[in-house]
Amino acid sequence: MNPTILNKDDIDAAILLLHHRVEVKPRSDTGLMNVYGVPRGGTHVAYLLASAFPGQYQVVHSAEEADLIVDDLIDSGATRERYPDHPFLALYDKRLMPNPHQWLVFPWEVEQEGAGPTENIRRLLEFVGENPARGGLLETPDRVLKAWQFWTRGYAIDPASVLKTFEDGAEKCDEMVLVRDIPLYSHCEHHMAAIIGTVSIAYIPNGKIVGLSKLSRLADIFARRLQVQERLTNQIADALVEHLQPKGVGVIIRARHLCMESRGVCQQGHHTVTSAVRGVMRTDASARAEFLSLTR
């Protein structure tokens, strides 16, 4: 996903909107509102707010002193939850944006050489005890960033865009259509470790069919997101029901989870199997049995 580079005008407008959203009253006898910026992006916001409205805000250096806590971005809301007893505002709140996966880059992230997502990867290398300046790691942050853009490309794709259906060819087609053992690559949302396996997808047409390669593409769209296998299985099934309106749908995923194999219990050779059935695949025992036998 291409980043949206914010400029000074964008930030000035956002600072003004943030100021108008402030409802808390200052507790200080000076009449100034104590504002604390969450490190690191929120620090810029706090000083910009104090600079834009002199005589109304003053920057303090701890949350305990603050009347108001500010940040540059609310993403998942986890940072906000660290300050449950304080009013909290941010320049941008992804939860309220039309595209919650939009990648925003603030001016203070591009003004410093090496700032931004690649800097976070360098910090991670330092955290595990490596030297990011070592020859073999010099280009690693850029490579990791590109890899994760690929591994999570499913966020930017609408499943409807690949599920083009055809009535021509669907005449008298009321038997099960199955694509078995489609390779599947994903990452778990709990540890961001790899999920590797296969998915088998079947449906019983109801006057419309879909290109067989589209079933693989559909699975890939949902797999290329941070996932749990149970949700992934249901998302594939529900998308087929929504866009194809078949008589029945069946999805089975068999996958290995490296978060279990390479950490924790460190046990290899296990497969997690999940299934989702819809329509007659759920209500008709013979249709369900046929699906299960064909996927073995």
C-alpha positions in Angstrom: 0.0 0.0 0.0 1.4 3.4 -1.0 1.9 5.8 1.9 0.1 9.1 2.2 2.7 11.8 2.9 1.3 14.5 5.1 2.6 18.1 4.6 2.6 21.1 6.9 -0.8 22.4 5.6 -2.3 19.0 6.5 -0.9 19.2 10.0 -1.9 22.8 10.6 -5.5 21.9 9.6 -5.5 18.9 11.8 -4.1 20.9 14.8 -6.9 23.4 14.4 -9.5 20.6 14.3 -8.0 19.0 17.4 -8.2 22.4 19.2 -11.9 22.7 18.4 -12.5 19.2 19.8 -11.0 20.0 23.2 -13.7 20.0 25.8 -11.7 19.6 29.0 -11.1 22.6 31.2 -7.6 23.4 32.6 -7.1 22.6 36.3 -4.1 24.9 36.7 -4.4 28.3 38.5 -2.6 29.8 35.5 -5.5 29.1 33.2 -3.2 27.2 30.9 -4.1 23.7 29.9 -1.4 21.2 30.6 -0.9 19.0 27.5 1.3 15.9 27.4 2.4 14.3 24.1 2.7 10.5 23.8 6.3 9.8 22.7 7.3 10.2 20.0 4.7 11.5 17.6 2.5 13.0 20.3 5.4 15.2 21.5 5.4 17.0 18.2 1.6 17.5 18.4 1.8 18.9 22.0 4.4 21.5 21.0 2.6 22.4 17.8 -0.7 22.9 19.8 1.1 25.1 22.3 2.7 27.1 19.5 -0.5 27.5 17.5 -2.5 28.7 20.5 -0.1 30.6 22.9 -1.6 31.5 26.2 -3.9 28.4 26.1 -1.7 25.4 26.3 1.6 24.5 28.0 3.6 21.3 27.5 4.2 19.1 30.5 6.6 16.2 30.6 4.5 13.5 32.4 1.0 12.2 32.0 0.3 12.7 35.7 0.6 16.5 35.3 -1.6 16.6 32.2 -5.1 17.9 31.7 -5.0 16.5 28.1 -3.0 13.8 26.4 -2.3 14.0 22.6 -0.9 11.8 20.0 -0.4 12.0 16.2 -2.4 8.9 15.4 -4.9 6.5 16.9 -4.5 3.2 15.1 -5.8 0.1 17.1 -6.5 2.2 20.2 -4.0 0.4 22.3 -2.0 3.6 23.2 -5.3 5.3 24.1 -6.0 2.5 26.6 -2.8 3.2 28.5 -4.3 6.5 29.7 -7.8 5.6 30.8 -8.1 8.4 33.3 -7.2 11.3 30.9 -8.9 13.0 28.0 -7.1 11.8 24.9 -7.1 13.3 21.4 -5.1 12.6 18.2 -4.6 14.4 14.9 -5.9 11.3 13.1 -8.0 8.4 14.2 -7.8 5.4 11.8 -11.0 3.9 13.3 -12.9 6.8 11.9 -11.2 7.0 8.5 -12.9 5.7 5.3 -9.8 3.4 4.8 -8.6 2.3 8.2 -5.6 0.6 6.6 -4.3 3.9 5.0 -0.7 4.4 5.7 0.0 7.9 7.0 3.5 9.4 7.1 3.9 12.5 9.2 6.4 15.3 8.5 8.5 14.5 11.6 8.9 11.0 10.2 10.4 12.1 6.9 12.4 15.0 8.1 14.8 12.6 9.9 16.9 10.4 7.8 16.0 6.8 8.3 12.8 7.6 10.2 9.6 5.7 9.6 8.9 1.9 9.4 12.4 1.0 8.4 13.7 2.7 11.6 11.3 0.5 13.6 12.9 -2.6 12.0 16.4 -1.3 12.9 15.2 -0.9 16.5 13.9 -4.5 16.4 17.3 -5.7 15.2 18.9 -3.9 18.1 16.4 -5.3 20.5 17.3 -8.9 19.6 21.0 -8.1 20.1 22.0 -7.5 16.5 24.0 -4.6 14.9 21.9 -3.0 12.2 25.1 -1.5 10.8 26.6 -4.9 10.1 27.2 -5.5 6.4 24.7 -8.3 6.0 21.9 -6.2 7.7 22.4 -2.9 6.0 19.6 -3.5 3.5 17.5 -5.7 5.8 15.0 -3.0 6.9 14.1 -2.2 3.3 13.8 -5.9 2.4 11.6 -6.6 5.5 9.3 -3.7 4.7 8.9 -4.8 1.1 8.2 -8.4 2.3 5.5 -7.3 4.7 3.9 -5.2 2.0 3.6 -8.4 -0.1 2.6 -10.6 2.8 -0.3 -8.2 3.8 -1.3 -7.1 0.3 -4.8 -8.6 0.9 -5.9 -5.5 2.9 -5.8 -3.5 -0.3 -7.9 -5.9 -2.4 -11.7 -6.1 -2.4 -12.9 -9.7 -2.8 -15.7 -8.6 -5.1 -13.1 -7.5 -7.6 -12.0 -11.1 -8.3 -15.3 -12.8 -8.1 -16.6 -12.2 -11.6 -19.4 -14.7 -12.2 -20.7 -16.3 -15.4 -24.2 -17.6 -16.3 -22.9 -18.9 -19.7 -21.6 -22.3 -18.9 -23.7 -22.8 -15.7 -26.6 -24.4 -17.5 -27.6 -27.6 -15.8 -24.6 -27.3 -13.6 -25.9 -28.3 -10.2 -23.1 -30.6 -9.0 -20.2 -29.7 -6.7 -17.3 -27.7 -8.1 -14.1 -28.3 -6.0 -10.6 -26.9 -6.1 -8.5 -28.9 -3.7 -5.2 -28.3 -1.9 -4.7 -24.6 -2.9 -1.4 -23.5 -1.4 -2.0 -21.0 1.5 0.4 -18.6 3.1 -0.6 -16.3 6.0 0.6 -14.8 9.3 -1.0 -15.2 12.7 -2.2 -12.0 14.3 -0.9 -13.0 17.7 2.8 -13.4 17.0 3.0 -12.4 13.3 4.5 -15.9 12.6 3.9 -17.8 9.4 0.8 -20.0 8.7 1.5 -22.4 5.9 -1.0 -24.9 4.5 -3.6 -25.7 2.0 -7.3 -24.8 1.4 -9.9 -26.7 -0.4 -12.9 -24.8 -1.7 -16.1 -26.2 -3.0 -19.5 -24.8 -4.1 -22.7 -26.0 -5.7 -23.7 -23.6 -8.4 -27.1 -21.9 -8.5 -27.2 -20.5 -12.0 -23.8 -18.9 -11.8 -20.2 -20.1 -11.9 -16.9 -18.4 -11.2 -13.5 -18.9 -12.9 -11.6 -21.6 -11.0 -8.5 -19.5 -10.6 -10.7 -16.9 -8.7 -11.1 -19.4 -5.9 -7.4 -19.4 -5.3 -7.3 -15.6 -5.6 -10.1 -15.3 -3.1 -8.3 -17.4 -0.6 -5.1 -15.4 -1.1 -6.8 -12.1 -0.5 -7.9 -13.1 3.0 -4.7 -15.1 3.7 -2.6 -12.0 3.0 -3.8 -10.4 6.1 -3.0 -10.9 9.8 -5.2 -13.8 10.6 -6.5 -16.6 12.9 -7.3 -19.7 10.9 -10.9 -19.9 12.1 -11.7 -16.4 10.9 -9.9 -17.0 7.6 -11.9 -20.2 6.9 -15.2 -18.3 7.5 -14.2 -15.2 5.5 -13.6 -17.3 2.4 -17.0 -19.2 2.8 -18.9 -16.0 3.5 -17.5 -14.1 0.5 -18.6 -16.9 -1.8 -22.1 -16.9 -0.4 -22.3 -13.1 -0.7 -21.0 -12.8 -4.3 -22.0 -16.1 -5.9 -25.2 -17.0 -4.1 -24.6 -20.7 -4.6 -26.7 -23.6 -3.2 -23.9 -24.5 -0.9 -20.3 -23.8 0.0 -17.6 -25.7 1.8 -14.1 -24.7 2.9 -11.5 -26.7 4.6 -8.1 -25.4 5.7 -5.2 -27.6 6.9 -2.3 -25.5 8.1 0.9 -25.5 10.2 1.4 -22.6 12.6 5.0 -21.6 13.1 4.1 -19.8 16.3 3.5 -23.2 17.8 6.3 -25.1 15.9 9.1 -22.6 16.5 8.2 -21.1 19.9 6.2 -22.1 22.9 5.7 -25.9 22.8 8.0 -26.2 19.8 6.2 -29.2 18.4 6.4 -30.0 14.7 4.2 -32.2 12.4 0.8 -31.0 13.6 -1.8 -29.6 11.3 -4.7 -27.5 12.4 -7.9 -28.3 10.5 -10.8 -25.9 10.2 -14.0 -26.1 8.1 -16.9 -23.9 7.2 -20.0 -25.1 5.4 -22.9 -23.0 4.2 -26.3 -23.8 2.5 -27.0 -27.3 1.5 -23.5 -28.3 2.5 -24.7 -27.7 6.0 -28.2 -29.0 5.8 -27.9 -31.9 3.5 -25.9 -34.8 5.0 -25.1 -36.4 1.6 -23.8 -33.1 0.1 -21.6 -32.6 3.2 -20.4 -36.1 3.1 -19.5 -35.7 -0.6 -17.5 -32.6 0.1 -15.6 -34.2 3.0 -14.8 -37.3 1.0 -13.5 -35.3 -2.0 -11.2 -33.2 0.2 -9.6 -36.2 1.9 
